[in-house]
Amino acid sequence: LENISGASWYDWIYDVILEPAGMKSSVTTLSAFRTTENRARGYFPADTGRIPMALRNTDPVAPAAGLYAHLNDMLRYLQLLTNGGVVGDRRVVQAAAVQALFAAAADAPNRRYGLGLNLSDWRGRALAYHPGVVDGFGARISLLPGLSAGVIVLSNMSGPTPTAQIVSQTVLDCLVGYPRVDWVAAFGNVRPPPKPKPQIGRAHV
């Protein structure tokens, strides 16, 4: 990106996407996130209570995991994707660029992956989605391009949990008018059991 545009990723993503889309509260560096007021704090649930999670430095892989945004900004991004590049009354990117995200890559297995999006279907309708996790945080964006609709779920609970997928699939069913499914029960309604701790034996003296 820097070779083509002549701008750093940080400047380009703000000037071309974030500012035009009205995502003005989003930040792209760990230092900026640390100073953000009222930011979410990641934790890991344990028998003794919530264990705070230290922030991972995502700056070295910022294009893959370095966007820190609240739900309002992410809803504007969702609007950009479902409205063919338009947010409100402003065109942010060309419609062809958005459509390219949903086009299956020629070298993807079974042609089920686009540009950063998994391609599937939901109740007979085209679905594009992407789950992402980092220490203490998780996000899942799901899009129904044919309905110009979607759902975003943000979480600050670390560890294996189907919460984001349960919420996403519940909302997707609502969007397509499918009868209610108890997705909590379908996923088992329980967290995976903790791994047993090694037992230290006592030596006889």
Steps between C-alpha positions, in 0.01 A plus 500: 500500500780742589683420175188573293356801683814659643325532837536292814222254575401707803457820296338327203237313700401817684495732197328257260269296725461613861458876462276491188283228660460706817691247710677782681528325837689202358874474563770285346779487756531340840617824660187681378279218626664510843399865541146455367240592760248236605673229298411137544733291713558140406468226758510125534225335709632274774361324807649775714344780292600707202872506426605823320682441173804705405474683167692336218708729281334472159699783338735261312197337332273806496333427162393162636407583859561867573164673469344598833142615455179521697165367380374829353802525271475134404136551406611771259748253353221244469294762316791563264516131410126442467433824306762446234752745642257775608463619861211737557502723191874472437677257269813378677623233258388383159231232481733277295752501784237380745381232260858376470493416872217255437658337194649159564875483458597272213759317711275460808399141589147442368492873410358583844724790591499857370718795600512456877151346512382142525231432240209273584120507502233543765155354448553512125644853491859604434696560820841661551655499845825537689578403860800652671657457842793638694590471866198618698285600202294349222296631208279347233356678200234327290349642180200408288582694180169412334306661784741792557510391864735349752602469862812585700578345838780630723620318811757560772503142630807296412527127455288252304142625495225474237328819621570712191387223267183434703399867495587534130299198393202605711494841330557348154194280551298810591623685191388224263176428687596150608317338795676542833784257572641452850863546403611501863370144537645406162847599617458314829448800732831427673860609471761233428618342827836628625802285438598301812791640692798270557504347845820533699560198719648507853826325559527266801788589729 
